Amino acid sequence: MPDVRTPARPHTPGDDSPAHYTAGKDSGPSASALLDFVRRTAADPALIASLPLDPEGRTWIRLDGPGGSEAWLIGWPPGTGTGWHDHGGSHGAFATATGELTEQSLAAQLPTEGWKTLELADGVDRERTLGDGLGRAFGPHHVHQVLNTSPDTHAVSVHAYYPPLPLMRRYSRTGQVLRLEEVERPEEWT
């Protein structure tokens, strides 16, 4: 297989803890602060009810996040998901407001440049389910996909990133092979 890089290895345990990603005094909110924000925001019933839900596709409203962060309120129809992606070097957090979301992630730090195809090592896959009020923080090298696997229930979540997303890399995955498919820029998300 051409252009296959060395296998990505698992992170050291604890690398995904919110405390691991603290921001400096002048560098914006930490992942822990973003997690607190998304949990509090997800608990606001009036805000959650303001999101129009579409049975055919995801909907979203951009929010003001703390300390210059970017935040989004997102509606997930049954059976929808993001596909594999990263956050362009931003750290962040998300929390489920209603329904249930499944996050599949890689517990490995991937190189950010210079590859198109990467063979993942065994043991890097993680999966968690987040119901009402549950959330998680992540660091700047996080690669995941988020899914609403329900056959009949909409989910709503709140997401925050710092610095505001400079880009998102989109990936496809076949078995243990991850392939960089495209790079999206913020102007494409309006």
C-alpha positions as CSV (number, residue, x, y, z in Angstrom):
1,M,0.0,0.0,0.0
2,P,1.7,3.3,-1.1
3,D,2.4,6.1,1.4
4,V,1.7,4.1,4.5
5,R,3.4,5.6,7.6
6,T,4.6,3.9,10.7
7,P,1.8,2.7,13.0
8,A,0.4,5.2,15.4
9,R,0.9,4.1,19.0
10,P,-1.5,4.5,21.9
11,H,-1.2,7.5,24.2
12,T,0.0,7.1,27.8
13,P,-2.9,6.6,30.1
14,G,-4.3,9.9,31.4
15,D,-3.5,11.9,28.3
16,D,-7.2,12.5,27.6
17,S,-7.9,14.0,31.1
18,P,-9.1,17.6,31.0
19,A,-6.3,18.7,33.4
20,H,-3.7,17.5,30.8
21,Y,-4.7,20.3,28.5
22,T,-4.4,23.5,30.5
23,A,-4.0,26.8,28.8
24,G,-1.6,29.4,29.9
25,K,-2.6,32.7,31.5
26,D,-2.9,34.5,28.1
27,S,-3.7,31.6,25.9
28,G,-7.5,31.1,26.4
29,P,-9.6,28.7,28.4
30,S,-8.3,25.2,29.2
31,A,-10.1,22.0,28.1
32,S,-11.4,21.7,31.6
33,A,-13.0,25.2,31.5
34,L,-14.5,24.3,28.1
35,L,-16.0,21.2,29.6
36,D,-17.5,23.2,32.4
37,F,-19.0,25.6,29.8
38,V,-20.5,22.9,27.6
39,R,-22.0,21.1,30.5
40,R,-23.6,24.3,31.9
41,T,-24.8,25.3,28.4
42,A,-26.3,21.8,27.7
43,A,-28.3,22.2,30.9
44,D,-30.1,25.4,29.6
45,P,-33.5,24.1,28.4
46,A,-34.5,27.4,26.7
47,L,-31.3,27.4,24.6
48,I,-31.7,23.7,23.7
49,A,-35.3,24.3,22.7
50,S,-34.3,27.2,20.4
51,L,-32.4,24.9,18.0
52,P,-34.5,24.0,15.0
53,L,-34.4,20.2,14.4
54,D,-34.4,18.7,10.9
55,P,-35.2,15.0,10.4
56,E,-33.0,15.0,7.3
57,G,-29.7,16.5,8.5
58,R,-27.7,18.1,11.4
59,T,-28.6,21.6,12.4
60,W,-26.5,24.1,14.4
61,I,-26.3,27.5,16.0
62,R,-22.9,29.2,16.6
63,L,-22.5,30.4,20.3
64,D,-20.1,32.6,22.1
65,G,-17.7,30.5,24.0
66,P,-15.7,31.6,27.1
67,G,-12.4,33.4,26.6
68,G,-12.5,33.8,22.9
69,S,-13.4,30.1,22.2
70,E,-15.8,28.9,19.5
71,A,-18.9,27.1,20.5
72,W,-21.7,25.3,18.7
73,L,-25.2,23.9,19.6
74,I,-25.7,20.9,17.3
75,G,-28.8,18.8,16.5
76,W,-28.3,15.2,15.4
77,P,-31.2,13.3,13.7
78,P,-31.3,9.6,14.2
79,G,-28.5,7.8,12.3
80,T,-26.3,10.8,11.7
81,G,-22.6,11.3,12.5
82,T,-19.6,13.4,11.7
83,G,-17.2,10.9,10.2
84,W,-13.6,10.7,11.4
85,H,-12.0,14.1,11.9
86,D,-9.7,16.2,14.0
87,H,-9.9,19.9,15.1
88,G,-6.9,21.4,13.5
89,G,-4.8,21.6,16.7
90,S,-7.5,23.1,18.9
91,H,-8.5,21.5,22.2
92,G,-12.1,21.3,23.2
93,A,-15.0,19.6,24.9
94,F,-18.6,18.5,24.1
95,A,-21.6,17.5,26.2
96,T,-24.9,15.9,25.2
97,A,-27.9,18.0,26.2
98,T,-30.6,15.5,25.1
99,G,-30.5,12.0,23.6
100,E,-27.4,10.0,23.4
101,L,-24.2,10.3,21.4
102,T,-21.5,7.7,20.8
103,E,-17.9,8.9,20.4
104,Q,-15.4,6.6,18.7
105,S,-11.9,8.0,19.1
106,L,-8.2,7.1,18.6
107,A,-6.0,7.0,21.7
108,A,-3.0,7.9,19.6
109,Q,-1.3,11.1,18.7
110,L,-1.1,11.3,14.9
111,P,1.4,13.3,12.9
112,T,-0.3,16.4,11.6
113,E,1.6,16.8,8.3
114,G,3.3,14.7,5.7
115,W,1.0,11.7,5.3
116,K,-2.0,10.5,3.4
117,T,-2.4,7.0,4.7
118,L,-1.5,5.7,8.2
119,E,-1.7,2.2,9.6
120,L,-3.0,2.3,13.2
121,A,-1.6,0.1,15.9
122,D,-3.7,-2.4,17.7
123,G,-5.3,-1.1,20.9
124,V,-5.9,2.6,19.9
125,D,-9.6,2.4,19.5
126,R,-11.9,3.9,22.2
127,E,-15.6,4.2,22.4
128,R,-17.9,5.9,24.9
129,T,-21.6,6.7,25.0
130,L,-22.6,10.1,26.4
131,G,-26.2,10.6,27.5
132,D,-28.0,13.7,28.8
133,G,-25.6,16.0,30.7
134,L,-22.5,13.9,30.1
135,G,-19.5,15.4,28.3
136,R,-15.8,15.0,27.7
137,A,-12.8,17.2,27.1
138,F,-10.0,16.5,24.6
139,G,-6.6,17.8,23.6
140,P,-5.3,19.3,20.4
141,H,-4.4,16.0,18.7
142,H,-7.8,14.3,19.2
143,V,-9.2,12.3,16.3
144,H,-12.7,11.0,16.6
145,Q,-16.2,10.6,15.1
146,V,-19.5,11.3,16.9
147,L,-22.6,9.4,16.1
148,N,-26.3,9.4,17.0
149,T,-26.9,5.6,16.7
150,S,-30.6,5.9,17.8
151,P,-33.1,4.7,15.2
152,D,-35.7,7.2,16.3
153,T,-34.5,9.9,18.7
154,H,-32.9,13.2,18.0
155,A,-29.8,14.2,20.1
156,V,-28.6,17.7,20.8
157,S,-25.1,18.6,22.0
158,V,-22.9,21.6,22.8
159,H,-19.3,21.8,21.5
160,A,-16.5,24.3,22.3
161,Y,-13.0,24.7,20.9
162,Y,-10.0,26.9,21.6
163,P,-8.5,28.4,19.7
164,P,-11.4,28.7,17.3
165,L,-11.1,26.0,14.7
166,P,-8.5,26.9,12.1
167,L,-9.4,23.8,10.1
168,M,-10.7,20.3,10.3
169,R,-9.0,17.3,8.7
170,R,-11.5,14.7,7.5
171,Y,-10.5,11.0,7.4
172,S,-11.8,7.7,6.0
173,R,-11.1,4.5,7.8
174,T,-10.9,0.9,6.6
175,G,-9.9,-1.5,9.3
176,Q,-6.7,-0.2,10.8
177,V,-5.9,2.1,7.9
178,L,-6.7,5.8,8.3
179,R,-6.7,8.0,5.2
180,L,-6.6,11.8,5.0
181,E,-9.4,12.7,2.6
182,E,-9.8,16.5,2.8
183,V,-9.0,19.6,4.8
184,E,-12.0,21.9,5.6
185,R,-11.7,25.6,6.4
186,P,-14.0,27.7,8.6
187,E,-15.5,29.6,5.6
188,E,-17.0,26.3,4.5
189,W,-19.1,25.9,7.6
190,T,-21.4,29.0,7.3
